[in-house]
């Protein structure tokens, strides 16, 4: 891998870091200066309005979320990587139904894939700069992943509140490395190209996208089928599940910038055979142990066997006779 230290000053070289990241298989890359999150007040207000629902963990460690320099002492830079997970035609042809599973969960757990890459990148940086310290953030740390992806130039926050890329549409999974070293160049924040489009808002069957760039998790299909610990999905949501039993791709799928989408290259996102069993309803009666054995290395494990059974019960009411 390339030398990462700027020869005349004590800065890491942006180009060398980027080249090293692409050698490790990333699809998108950027870097930003570590600083206080500019729109932190909006996030705090979103929490205060109750839009996080049961996700109380989002209210914890708020000071770490809004200032990465508290997450990692003396943080100077944030390196952000994106992995494209849009399915290949072979993956898509295996869709069975009648139930639906969000595309990001078709393969192996993306947390593990991103962490492996970021660990290798951090290790390489440390060989060039022994004093380097780095904190890996992949979705579970108190860290605003999408904000920093925007600040690092990977894209912009779409009106569906997810990242949109001019290279990959809405299909990037994100991971970040917060480091205590400066870089000799940083990316400009991604510019918003949504314009007057509001296709994502119009497409949401439950009205979870209640305003531009605003998501109410308590109305979101993904929240109810993945994060919620409730024993039953409320009837107003259940009646509009459209057979989704894990996550939801609706607002992502309708984005016009998906004209830039391209099939994934990373093999860990290859569709697992067990996903077809989920879609066909064959996982409905798995015991907890059977469920763990089958889906332990997949994002599907998040709601657990009980959560998946709950989701089936809610979705089956929308199935037409003869479909299952």
Number of C-alpha atoms within 10 A of each C-alpha: 11 13 16 23 19 14 10 6 9 13 16 21 19 21 15 17 24 21 15 20 24 14 12 15 14 21 20 23 23 26 29 24 21 22 15 15 17 10 10 16 11 10 17 14 11 15 16 11 11 14 17 18 18 16 17 10 11 18 15 11 14 15 16 17 22 22 20 25 20 15 19 18 14 15 22 18 22 29 27 28 27 22 23 24 28 25 22 15 9 11 18 13 9 13 17 15 18 20 25 24 21 15 20 24 21 25 24 21 19 23 17 14 17 21 17 14 17 26 15 14 19 19 16 19 23 15 12 14 16 10 11 14 19 25 20 22 22 22 16 12 15 21 25 21 21 23 19 26 30 25 25 24 21 30 29 25 21 23 24 24 18 19 24 30 25 16 19 25 22 28 27 25 22 24 26 28 22 28 26 20 20 19 24 14 14 18 16 14 19 19 13 13 15 16 8 6 13 19 17 20 23 13 16 22 18 19 16 18 24 15 13 13 14 16 21 19 20 19 21 21 28 19 20 28 26 21 18 18 17 12 11 15 21 12 10 10 19 24 17 17 28 21 23 26 30 29 22 24 19 17 21 23 16 17 21 16 18 19 11 12 20 16 15 19 17 15 11 16 24 19 22 17 12 17 25 21 16 22 22 18 20 13 20 19 14 15 13 12 10 13 19 16 11 15 19 16 14 21 19 30 19 15 19 18 22 17 25 24 21 21 25 24 16 24 23 20 14 16 13 9 6 5 9 12
